Amino acid sequence: MSADGRYDPITLRILWNRLIAIVDEAAATLRRTSFSTLVRESNDFACVLLDRQGRSLVQNSAAIPSFIGTLPITVRHFLDHFPASELAPGDILATNDPWLATGHLPDLTLALPIFRDGELVAIAASVAHLPDIGGRIRSADARTIFEEGFQVPPVKLFQAGEPSQLLFELFRQNTRVPDQVVGDIMAQVAANEATARRLLALMDELDDDLAELAATIHRQSEAVMRQRIAAIPDGEYHGSVRPDGFDQPLEIKLAVRVAGDQIV
């Protein structure tokens, strides 16, 4: 690191690759320990490492874009419900609330706050499509959220390392394949714990809380994004698509406005 606290390009690239390797290992852990084909064969999951404020740093190489887009928002909702002062090592937060998370109940988000020397330094999180969540067989057929299945508000699935037996009993009682559901949830737990172990080992090796590294990643990401947007000619661009819809075909339209290095 340079004297002004900024990382030189070579060091930044090495550390960036190491962070990606951490979440890729977490993804391998989730895939290999899951019970359902949704994770193992359909790759319907994502593992993400976030900073202490719930801002994304890296995600596994084969992560689903919709999950990596919503997961930081979900984690910030977690932090609204459970401020850092109310969190402890071994806590794991969970929700499938579609207004806070991915959009439908089968997708469960888990987040594990990572502590070092008693201080929250980062958050390991994952999303996976569970093999069942109760309700209708096909969640797309549900007319209301109550038909879709078992709703989980932001809760502590684990507290200080101890699982909530009540929550696990509710998952078992409300799903058709309870062993697969609980098995996949525990696979997510294992993946998040793998992220935490590897990150803490890296921090100990560097003797650094990684706050400046996170800030550097965000600065660089924003600069590159703005550079790419600025390369697009200014103007308004239009597109539309017509999916089947329900009672009649649905037309979805989009307008994209580019001005300098900003896009709406």
Disulfide bonds with the S-S distance in Angstrom:
none
